[in-house]
Amino acid sequence: MFELIVSGGWLMFPIIGCSVLSLAICMERLWELRAKNITPPHLTKEVWTLLKSGAMTPEKLREVKDGSPLGRIIAAGLANARHGREVMKESIQEAATQVIHEMERFLTALGTIAAITPLLGLLGTVIGMIKVFTEIMIQGTGNASVLAGGISEALITTASGLAVAIPTLIFHRHFSRRVDSLVVEMEQQAVKLVEAVHGEREVDNGK
């Protein structure tokens, strides 16, 4: 492996750095974007039960807020429920904006890695081919080992860049889709609660 890295030239080091960073981000996002962390099952129903029974104390509301991103959104709405439906919805939207921003953390970096690693590989290809043609000008085509070394450097960096970029792009799309799905779920639960608080519907036995 070390020989492969050396053969690829100095551009292998930023490519490897990108691969390590990409792996770290993917592992962190896989852990943080679990559905049970973002939208705990039955949270809306539990909150509604507390509201109907009059057991929703400031301490309970704080527990809801600190428990999950959905809880933060619900708590923001409940804190302003007495001001009317529209104010409650605006409070929910403001809290949701902050939650979505946190859920999308590191996704820009992941997309950047997916974009630049093929370019680093291409740069390595160009540098390798420049070396090949330089050696041809100096020594002619008789020294096959020198020519092979330049071509090898060009191919190794290209392959390495693509090997990092392809899975990184896949995970970037996956996480973006995951965030979109979770946002839709949180929006549905928040709407249910708003309508329930203002007497327009009952919270069912689902989430």
Phi, psi and omega in degrees: 000316180298320178298324179294319179296315179298320180296330180283347179088182187294337180290347176294332183290314174294329177294317178296319177301318177297322181293320178294316179296318179298316179297318180297316180296316181299317179295318180295317180290323176300323180285315186283329185265026173290139185301321182291339175281322185274310182234080181303136180300139174068011181297315182298317179296319180296318178297317181295322177298317178297321180294316182294326182275355181075018183263007181278088179272166176303326178293317178296319179297323178293322177297319178298316181297318184278350187280330185191164174301319176298320178299322177298318181293314180297316181297322178298320178292316181294326180297338182241015184297327183290346181271002178110166185299314185293318178295322178297316179295320179296320178296320178296318181295320179295316178294322181295324178299317178293319180296316180297321178300318179290324179293331181270007180302136178075352181291327176296318178297321179295318178295324178295317178299316179298331182276323188270335183295322173296327179291322175297319176297320178294321177298319176298322177298314180297316180297317179298318181289327175298318178298319180299310182291329175296316179293325176297318179296323184278313189250352186081195184262012185280334183268090185293327183294322178294316179297318180296323179297317179293317179294321178299315178300318181297315184287323182295315181293321178297312180297320181294317178300317179291323180296329176277318187292320186296305178295328179296319178295319179300313181292325177299315178295320180298314181292323178298317178294320179299316179299315180301316181296318180293324178296317178299316179298316179295321179297318179297315181294321180294319178297318177304315183292318178301313181293325179291316181299324182262019170074021183263347178195168173256147174282126184283188184274006178279220181290000000 
